[in-house]
Amino acid sequence: MSTLLNLPARAVLPRRSRVSAALRRGLWWGVLSLTGGVERRGRLPRGGCVVVANHSSHADTAALLAALDARHSPAIGAAADYWFASPWRRRICRRLAAGFPVRRGGGGMEDLLTMAGELRAGRAVVLFPEGTRAEDGALGSFHRGALVLAEEAGVPVVPVGIAGTDRLLPKHGRLRSALVRVTIGEPLPSAVSPDEARDAVMALHARTSAEPLRDSATRCRVAGVVTSRWGVPLAFCWAFAEALSWPLMPELLLGAVCVAVPRAALKMSLGALAGSLAGGLLALQLASAGIHLPAPLTTDRMRAEVRHELALEGASAVRHQPWNGIPFKVYGAEAGRAGVPAADWLTASAAARGSRTLTVGLAFAGFGLLLRRHRRRYGRYLVLLGGGFAAGLSLIVHGWG
């Protein structure tokens, strides 16, 4: 009984430190979700540990802060001559990355050993033993500092492999969309050699990079069409037909294609906008000439409401279209019957349709980025999208019946 009472209690980091770590984790998870997503495999062991990882991009820090458990309140070793060279960089590094300075030109070992107490208290200290970002994904030799720190604090060394950050934010390159994956390996003893630690990180990095991303065959076929020369013409023709008679709104098409290929959202949205404007202008001309096209899934009450709005506001009445659920083709046809000038109609409808079409397209693109790591479920998403659209359309038609 006395032996049990004499056992040391498990170290628990201060609540403020854990809350700050949780906020940082949420921040960087959100940022990486918008740029392609982040996945994690494995977990850190209980208690303090020294995390060693490959380093090819400034985004590696964000990836680790998003992936590592907040209960370890991870601290990142950062180059003192770069991240602490000016007050604003120092503030950014400390507040957003929990960074601490490590000198690269002498004195770096002393800087590392100041973290021994933090490790014993249960914190995770993250270091990039290569000392700088590697070129072309190749791992350089590991310095001993991280291993000396682990041995001094009596904590394990945890290898981590990071893949995707070199595509997300290449060295000397620009930010682009890419999925980031982080694999946490099994703990190594503190007495491990630099070569053994490097081999463990290299194996995790290679395995993580080579692991295929599961995808949906349907999404691949949709992406093939969208990225081909037929993508924009498809969006144009769909919206053009809807502005005349076709009952399915271009937003349904954007919901399918912008989630499948987020990077194509802007051009597909602009194609749909151009088709809507061209179709709406033609609908106005045909109606003014007394030609009446079929308008399925519309009601007499919709047409009466649009006539009332046009009588009060003229061409600017189309600004209500994005919000009231009445199809754009009803506005185009009724504007023609009311004798609205084509130039006024084109200007007003460009503003109304432009705000709606571009907002919807970019919103679905953002949703596609958030769901990128779940793209194998794209077929299910299409079913939900179609079902939701059908339900919404039924409610609109019923409400205007």
SULTAPE-V59357 format. One record per helix or strand. SS is the DSSP state (H for helix, E for strand). FROM is the first residue (numbers start at 1). TO is the last residue. If there is no record, write none. Layout:
ss=<SS | SS>
from=<FROM | FROM>
to=<TO | TO>
This chain:
ss=<H | H | E | E | H | H | E | H | H | E | H | H | E | H | E | H | E | E | E | H | H | H | H | H | H | H | H | H>
from=<2 | 15 | 38 | 49 | 59 | 70 | 75 | 80 | 87 | 99 | 108 | 116 | 124 | 145 | 156 | 165 | 169 | 175 | 180 | 194 | 217 | 231 | 250 | 262 | 300 | 328 | 342 | 372>
to=<5 | 34 | 41 | 53 | 67 | 72 | 79 | 83 | 97 | 102 | 113 | 120 | 127 | 153 | 163 | 168 | 169 | 175 | 188 | 210 | 226 | 244 | 260 | 288 | 324 | 337 | 370 | 399>
